[in-house]
């Protein structure tokens, strides 16, 4: 009788420990900041990272040219590998998806410079230049969002979807960008550098794409160079971008309203 009682207590204790361990592990599924050292300059490098309960890894970091990159990796337990024939697509919450396949159209030459795929992981550029004090639109969505979704394709032609929580991404990305964390109660995703900036940039780049079919190849090149020069300028805002590009898509509509 005593043995049965002790056995029952032992089983209950083990189950309690296991349950607590699982709960603690789930609670630790959040973003962290990792400080690394540059192998050459020994300068401290900061990156934000997360490992989900399913084993997906996502790291965000800056390169020497201040461009922001992300590294997505499949779980170690998964035997599948990513394919470079179809790059992933990602989105935050209900915002428009970002197709990494479009990076291929921006490449010049045979060797890709805007993405790198090898085995289970893929690295890709997120933003051209991390201007001090500026929070890029995608980073702003992540800081205020709940989840980031990454749709990926494997060498075998399979399709998968990784759901990555954004718990503590606000604080981690803020430290990584060297800015103050956003206030989720008062700040909005739009902000000054939010969706209006993205919409304007998207409409202008669409115009550049149309110039590919113009008689002169220089038109497309000049359009792209102007966009890159303006969008990556320090402290660029939506209004400043309009002036820099000399692009006011709503000007005719505003005149008609008057």
Wavefront OBJ file of the C-alpha trace (Angstrom):
o trace
v 0.000 0.000 0.000
v 2.819 2.338 0.975
v 4.726 1.411 -2.167
v 1.701 2.226 -4.336
v 1.318 5.542 -2.541
v 4.986 6.434 -3.006
v 4.815 5.325 -6.646
v 1.780 7.557 -7.217
v 3.550 10.535 -5.644
v 6.657 9.904 -7.781
v 4.644 9.754 -11.018
v 2.754 12.933 -10.084
v 6.070 14.694 -9.297
v 7.630 13.617 -12.619
v 4.582 14.744 -14.593
v 4.588 18.082 -12.765
v 8.262 18.626 -13.578
v 7.708 17.680 -17.233
v 4.717 20.010 -17.506
v 6.634 22.868 -15.892
v 9.576 22.241 -18.215
v 7.327 22.373 -21.285
v 5.645 25.554 -20.083
v 9.010 27.198 -19.398
v 10.272 26.139 -22.817
v 7.181 27.627 -24.484
v 7.621 30.826 -22.516
v 11.199 31.134 -23.802
v 10.081 31.161 -27.442
v 10.886 34.826 -27.932
v 13.409 37.096 -29.596
v 16.853 37.561 -28.116
v 19.836 39.761 -28.866
v 23.159 38.082 -29.502
v 26.463 39.943 -29.546
v 29.053 38.487 -31.914
v 32.571 39.582 -32.816
v 33.673 40.427 -36.337
v 36.395 37.877 -37.242
v 38.561 40.574 -38.853
v 37.966 43.866 -37.026
v 36.860 42.223 -33.747
v 34.097 44.828 -33.663
v 30.951 43.839 -31.784
v 28.107 42.788 -34.066
v 24.536 42.691 -32.774
v 21.864 40.458 -34.226
v 18.288 39.649 -33.236
v 17.334 35.983 -33.335
v 14.675 33.449 -32.434
v 14.318 29.660 -32.350
v 10.708 28.462 -32.509
v 9.281 25.385 -30.784
v 9.153 23.711 -34.224
v 12.864 24.321 -34.751
v 12.728 27.187 -37.269
v 15.438 29.814 -36.877
v 15.332 33.441 -37.957
v 18.209 35.866 -37.470
v 18.291 39.562 -38.426
v 21.620 41.338 -38.662
v 23.535 44.197 -40.284
v 26.437 43.875 -42.670
v 29.461 46.173 -42.913
v 27.682 48.395 -45.457
v 24.813 48.883 -42.938
v 22.401 46.849 -45.049
v 19.919 44.752 -43.056
v 19.784 41.039 -43.786
v 17.824 38.068 -42.515
v 18.795 34.407 -42.243
v 16.054 31.774 -42.256
v 16.864 28.149 -41.472
v 14.801 24.968 -41.474
v 14.707 22.739 -38.361
v 17.696 20.432 -37.858
v 15.356 17.468 -37.554
v 13.957 18.152 -41.020
v 15.768 16.275 -43.779
v 14.493 18.579 -46.506
v 16.552 21.374 -48.033
v 15.525 24.703 -49.518
v 15.681 25.371 -53.235
v 17.067 28.449 -54.979
v 14.656 27.943 -57.876
v 11.803 29.348 -55.783
v 12.795 31.715 -52.984
v 10.571 32.095 -49.894
v 7.756 34.595 -49.436
v 7.177 36.203 -46.050
v 4.654 38.533 -44.440
v 3.834 39.985 -41.037
v 0.302 39.456 -39.705
v -2.149 40.644 -42.393
v 0.250 42.883 -44.323
v 1.092 42.325 -47.974
v 3.505 39.443 -48.633
v 7.070 40.138 -49.743
v 8.215 37.788 -52.495
v 11.965 37.216 -52.388
v 11.796 35.961 -55.983
v 11.736 39.630 -56.982
v 15.318 39.984 -55.760
v 16.432 37.930 -58.757
v 15.170 40.662 -61.094
v 17.403 43.202 -59.351
v 20.546 41.112 -59.714
v 23.285 42.087 -62.148
v 25.596 39.320 -63.303
v 25.576 35.588 -62.641
v 26.459 35.496 -58.939
v 23.607 36.594 -56.650
v 24.453 39.444 -54.281
v 21.041 40.094 -52.708
v 20.422 36.578 -51.452
v 22.368 33.426 -50.690
v 20.811 29.969 -50.452
v 22.636 26.895 -49.219
v 21.190 23.682 -47.878
v 18.622 24.326 -45.157
v 19.112 28.087 -44.970
v 18.691 31.216 -47.041
v 20.032 34.709 -46.402
v 18.399 37.716 -48.022
v 18.529 41.484 -47.892
v 15.692 43.192 -46.022
v 16.670 46.850 -46.308
v 19.365 48.632 -48.323
v 20.779 50.920 -45.650
v 20.129 51.113 -41.909
v 20.169 54.877 -41.470
v 20.764 55.798 -37.801
v 17.458 56.620 -36.106
v 15.333 55.287 -38.969
v 13.128 52.227 -38.527
v 12.556 50.623 -41.948
v 8.904 49.782 -42.714
v 9.352 46.011 -42.508
v 11.194 46.303 -39.192
v 8.412 48.534 -37.903
v 5.827 45.885 -38.797
v 7.847 43.275 -36.935
v 8.271 45.452 -33.845
v 4.523 46.019 -33.568
v 3.336 42.693 -34.983
v 2.308 39.341 -33.553
v 3.679 36.789 -36.036
v 5.812 36.560 -39.141
v 4.959 33.864 -41.668
v 7.488 32.391 -44.097
v 6.312 30.228 -46.984
v 9.151 28.181 -48.438
v 9.794 25.555 -51.115
v 12.155 22.567 -50.941
v 14.331 20.723 -53.459
v 11.684 18.012 -53.652
v 9.055 20.551 -54.677
v 7.268 20.529 -51.333
v 5.823 23.687 -49.813
v 6.014 24.558 -46.126
v 4.930 27.369 -43.841
v 6.828 28.566 -40.792
v 4.973 30.602 -38.185
v 7.403 32.651 -36.110
v 6.157 34.604 -33.079
v 7.285 38.185 -32.611
v 7.324 38.110 -28.798
v 9.961 40.614 -27.599
v 10.905 41.384 -31.208
v 10.166 45.038 -30.419
v 12.898 45.215 -27.788
v 15.374 42.997 -29.661
v 15.098 44.848 -32.971
v 15.226 48.225 -31.200
v 18.538 47.264 -29.608
v 19.783 45.878 -32.913
v 18.859 49.141 -34.725
v 20.011 51.294 -31.782
v 16.630 53.017 -31.418
v 13.995 53.190 -28.697
v 11.384 50.393 -28.635
v 8.023 51.355 -30.111
v 4.980 51.832 -27.916
v 2.404 49.276 -29.032
v -0.407 51.357 -27.523
v 0.384 54.668 -29.217
v 2.672 53.939 -32.191
v 1.269 52.667 -35.465
v 2.746 50.556 -38.217
v 2.192 53.405 -40.671
v 4.194 56.044 -38.808
v 6.174 58.481 -40.883
v 8.184 55.710 -42.497
v 5.409 53.163 -42.629
v 2.892 52.064 -45.227
v 2.658 55.437 -47.009
v 6.409 55.285 -47.614
v 6.139 51.700 -48.829
v 3.189 52.480 -51.113
v 4.995 55.429 -52.675
v 8.159 53.394 -53.185
v 6.202 50.501 -54.661
v 4.363 52.721 -57.172
v 7.582 54.403 -58.275
v 9.428 51.099 -58.736
v 6.492 49.847 -60.822
v 7.049 52.829 -63.122
v 10.721 51.884 -63.347
v 9.752 48.332 -64.289
v 7.559 49.657 -67.115
v 10.579 51.536 -68.486
v 12.242 48.217 -69.228
v 10.159 48.139 -72.400
v 11.105 51.676 -73.491
v 13.307 52.138 -76.594
v 16.245 53.265 -74.442
v 17.769 51.022 -71.799
v 19.072 54.106 -70.001
v 15.560 55.094 -68.873
v 15.182 52.050 -66.638
v 18.728 52.351 -65.264
v 18.336 56.053 -64.481
v 14.972 55.413 -62.814
v 16.405 52.682 -60.584
v 19.490 54.729 -59.680
v 17.307 57.700 -58.701
v 15.107 55.487 -56.526
v 18.074 53.902 -54.738
v 19.728 57.288 -54.195
v 16.561 58.817 -52.729
v 15.200 55.893 -50.702
v 18.517 55.266 -48.953
v 19.249 58.918 -48.149
v 19.646 59.698 -44.403
v 16.473 60.639 -42.486
v 14.286 60.034 -45.524
v 10.548 60.497 -44.966
v 7.539 60.050 -47.226
v 7.318 63.755 -48.078
v 11.062 64.059 -48.659
v 10.936 61.000 -50.908
v 8.236 62.636 -53.058
v 10.400 65.725 -53.535
v 13.563 63.734 -54.187
v 11.864 61.570 -56.813
v 9.765 64.483 -58.097
v 6.887 62.032 -57.876
v 3.501 63.242 -56.629
v 0.955 60.566 -57.603
v -2.000 62.344 -55.943
v -1.291 65.814 -57.311
v -3.866 65.602 -60.130
v -6.485 64.221 -57.757
v -5.855 67.028 -55.250
v -6.273 69.619 -58.000
v -9.592 68.087 -59.039
v -10.828 68.104 -55.442
v -10.099 71.839 -55.216
l 1 2 3 4 5 6 7 8 9 10 11 12 13 14 15 16 17 18 19 20 21 22 23 24 25 26 27 28 29 30 31 32 33 34 35 36 37 38 39 40 41 42 43 44 45 46 47 48 49 50 51 52 53 54 55 56 57 58 59 60 61 62 63 64 65 66 67 68 69 70 71 72 73 74 75 76 77 78 79 80 81 82 83 84 85 86 87 88 89 90 91 92 93 94 95 96 97 98 99 100 101 102 103 104 105 106 107 108 109 110 111 112 113 114 115 116 117 118 119 120 121 122 123 124 125 126 127 128 129 130 131 132 133 134 135 136 137 138 139 140 141 142 143 144 145 146 147 148 149 150 151 152 153 154 155 156 157 158 159 160 161 162 163 164 165 166 167 168 169 170 171 172 173 174 175 176 177 178 179 180 181 182 183 184 185 186 187 188 189 190 191 192 193 194 195 196 197 198 199 200 201 202 203 204 205 206 207 208 209 210 211 212 213 214 215 216 217 218 219 220 221 222 223 224 225 226 227 228 229 230 231 232 233 234 235 236 237 238 239 240 241 242 243 244 245 246 247 248 249 250 251 252 253 254 255 256 257 258
